[in-house]
Amino acid sequence: MSHIHTFPRPDVEADPRQVGTPYSTEYRRYDEGARYLYSQGAHELTLFWPSPTAHEINGFRLQPIETALYSDAALAVLLYRIDGICEWSDVSFHVQRIPENERELPQEPTGERARLRLFLVDCDTGLISARRLVSLDKVMTQALRHVMFDQAQNGFDPLRYDLALQQIHARFPDSDALLKVAEFQEMTLG
């Protein structure tokens, strides 16, 4: 009988935000959309949806999640899909858009899987409707780390970022089109 090999998971600080509580004490309403950043030792993707249904909340908590990454010199785009709940969508990011005192860079060594915290927030109330913690594939872990370190070292030009984002949206009419040129596409675990 063969032994099942398990891989150590990186430690991640506990996040105090709970379902039913405000996502942030600073805001009570949000625009519909998504936010991606790296914080407290984990990648974080927050989806702001108006009045999430019970079906959307359960799917968010339980359905398989895929991620993909597209990057160029001015910005990067995390693409994501939640099976049966959310078709391919995307959120652009640059680490230097995060205030310097809040900015963190990934520290996962080669061969480890990073954690991805997911939050579903009712954008009409600001309350967390669901949360989830999954592991990113090892390839995606290193790809995100590489992109974020490059962004930290190469500076940030807000005008160049905005122009690059406009060009991406002009060239790729939707997330499905952008997915076709993404460098990586991987399933999450968990």
C-alpha positions as CSV (number, residue, x, y, z in Angstrom):
1,M,0.0,0.0,0.0
2,S,1.4,3.4,-1.0
3,H,1.6,6.3,1.4
4,I,-0.3,9.4,0.5
5,H,2.1,12.4,0.4
6,T,0.8,15.6,1.9
7,F,2.2,19.0,1.3
8,P,2.7,21.5,4.2
9,R,0.4,24.5,3.9
10,P,1.7,28.0,4.6
11,D,0.6,29.5,7.8
12,V,-1.9,32.3,7.3
13,E,-2.9,34.8,9.9
14,A,-6.5,34.4,11.0
15,D,-8.8,37.0,9.5
16,P,-11.2,38.5,12.0
17,R,-13.9,39.3,9.5
18,Q,-16.9,37.0,9.8
19,V,-20.0,36.3,7.8
20,G,-22.8,38.8,8.8
21,T,-20.4,41.5,9.9
22,P,-19.2,44.6,7.9
23,Y,-16.4,44.0,5.5
24,S,-15.0,47.3,6.7
25,T,-16.0,49.6,9.4
26,E,-15.2,52.6,7.1
27,Y,-17.9,51.8,4.5
28,R,-21.5,50.6,4.4
29,R,-22.0,50.5,0.6
30,Y,-19.7,49.5,-2.3
31,D,-19.9,49.7,-6.0
32,E,-20.5,46.3,-7.7
33,G,-17.1,44.8,-8.7
34,A,-14.1,43.0,-7.3
35,R,-10.9,43.8,-5.4
36,Y,-7.7,41.8,-5.3
37,L,-4.6,42.3,-3.1
38,Y,-2.1,40.5,-0.9
39,S,-2.6,41.0,2.8
40,Q,-1.8,39.2,6.1
41,G,0.2,36.4,4.3
42,A,-2.5,35.5,1.8
43,H,-3.9,36.6,-1.5
44,E,-7.4,38.1,-1.2
45,L,-10.2,38.4,-3.7
46,T,-13.3,40.2,-2.6
47,L,-16.4,40.2,-4.8
48,F,-19.0,43.0,-4.2
49,W,-22.4,41.8,-5.5
50,P,-25.8,43.3,-5.0
51,S,-28.0,41.2,-2.7
52,P,-26.4,37.8,-3.2
53,T,-28.9,35.0,-3.4
54,A,-28.8,31.8,-1.2
55,H,-27.8,29.9,-4.4
56,E,-24.9,32.4,-5.1
57,I,-23.7,32.2,-1.4
58,N,-23.8,28.4,-1.3
59,G,-22.0,28.2,-4.7
60,F,-19.4,30.7,-3.6
61,R,-18.7,28.6,-0.5
62,L,-18.7,25.2,-2.3
63,Q,-18.2,25.2,-6.0
64,P,-14.8,24.7,-7.8
65,I,-12.8,27.9,-8.5
66,E,-10.5,28.5,-11.4
67,T,-8.0,31.4,-11.6
68,A,-5.9,32.7,-14.5
69,L,-3.3,35.5,-14.8
70,Y,-2.6,38.0,-17.5
71,S,0.2,40.6,-17.1
72,D,2.0,43.3,-19.0
73,A,4.5,46.0,-18.0
74,A,1.9,48.4,-16.6
75,L,-0.5,46.1,-14.7
76,A,-1.7,42.5,-14.1
77,V,-5.2,41.0,-14.3
78,L,-6.4,38.1,-12.1
79,L,-9.2,36.2,-13.9
80,Y,-11.5,34.0,-11.8
81,R,-14.5,31.7,-12.3
82,I,-16.7,30.0,-9.8
83,D,-18.4,26.9,-11.4
84,G,-22.1,27.5,-11.9
85,I,-22.1,30.8,-10.1
86,C,-19.8,33.3,-11.7
87,E,-18.5,33.0,-15.3
88,W,-15.0,34.3,-16.1
89,S,-14.5,37.7,-14.6
90,D,-11.4,39.8,-14.0
91,V,-9.9,42.3,-11.7
92,S,-6.8,44.4,-12.5
93,F,-4.1,45.1,-10.0
94,H,-0.8,46.7,-9.2
95,V,0.9,46.3,-5.8
96,Q,1.8,50.0,-5.7
97,R,-1.9,51.0,-5.8
98,I,-2.0,49.7,-2.2
99,P,-0.8,52.4,0.3
100,E,2.8,51.7,1.3
101,N,2.1,51.1,4.9
102,E,-0.4,48.4,4.0
103,R,1.6,46.9,1.1
104,E,2.8,43.3,1.4
105,L,4.6,41.0,-1.0
106,P,4.1,37.3,-1.2
107,Q,6.7,35.2,0.6
108,E,5.9,31.6,-0.3
109,P,9.0,29.7,-1.3
110,T,9.1,27.8,-4.6
111,G,7.1,24.6,-4.3
112,E,4.5,25.9,-1.8
113,R,0.9,26.8,-2.5
114,A,-0.3,30.2,-1.5
115,R,-3.6,30.8,0.2
116,L,-6.4,32.7,-1.5
117,R,-9.0,34.3,0.9
118,L,-12.3,35.0,-0.8
119,F,-15.1,37.2,0.5
120,L,-18.5,37.8,-1.0
121,V,-19.9,41.1,0.2
122,D,-23.3,42.5,-0.3
123,C,-22.5,45.8,-1.9
124,D,-25.8,47.3,-0.8
125,T,-25.2,46.7,2.9
126,G,-21.5,46.2,3.2
127,L,-22.0,42.9,5.1
128,I,-20.0,39.8,4.4
129,S,-22.3,37.2,2.9
130,A,-19.8,34.4,2.6
131,R,-16.1,33.7,3.0
132,R,-13.8,30.9,1.9
133,L,-10.1,29.9,2.0
134,V,-8.6,27.9,-0.9
135,S,-5.0,27.1,-2.0
136,L,-3.6,28.3,-5.3
137,D,-1.8,25.9,-7.5
138,K,2.1,26.0,-7.2
139,V,2.5,27.5,-10.6
140,M,0.0,30.3,-10.0
141,T,1.6,30.9,-6.6
142,Q,4.9,31.6,-8.2
143,A,3.5,33.5,-11.1
144,L,1.6,35.9,-8.8
145,R,4.7,36.3,-6.6
146,H,6.9,37.1,-9.7
147,V,4.4,39.6,-11.1
148,M,4.0,41.4,-7.7
149,F,7.8,41.6,-7.1
150,D,8.2,43.0,-10.6
151,Q,5.5,45.6,-9.9
152,A,7.2,46.6,-6.7
153,Q,10.6,47.1,-8.3
154,N,9.5,48.9,-11.5
155,G,7.5,51.8,-10.1
156,F,3.9,52.8,-10.8
157,D,2.5,55.4,-13.2
158,P,-1.2,55.9,-12.7
159,L,-1.7,57.3,-16.2
160,R,0.1,54.3,-17.8
161,Y,-2.0,51.9,-15.7
162,D,-5.2,53.6,-16.7
163,L,-4.2,53.6,-20.4
164,A,-3.1,49.9,-20.3
165,L,-6.5,49.0,-18.7
166,Q,-8.4,50.9,-21.4
167,Q,-6.3,49.1,-24.1
168,I,-7.0,45.7,-22.6
169,H,-10.8,46.4,-22.5
170,A,-10.7,47.7,-26.1
171,R,-8.7,44.7,-27.3
172,F,-10.5,42.0,-25.3
173,P,-14.3,42.6,-25.2
174,D,-14.8,40.3,-22.2
175,S,-13.0,38.1,-19.7
176,D,-13.4,35.0,-21.9
177,A,-11.4,36.8,-24.7
178,L,-8.7,37.8,-22.2
179,L,-8.5,34.3,-20.8
180,K,-7.3,33.1,-24.3
181,V,-4.1,35.1,-23.9
182,A,-3.6,34.5,-20.1
183,E,-0.2,33.2,-19.1
184,F,-1.6,30.7,-16.6
185,Q,-4.9,29.1,-15.8
186,E,-5.3,26.8,-12.8
187,M,-7.8,25.2,-10.5
188,T,-7.7,26.1,-6.8
189,L,-7.8,23.5,-4.1
190,G,-10.3,23.5,-1.3
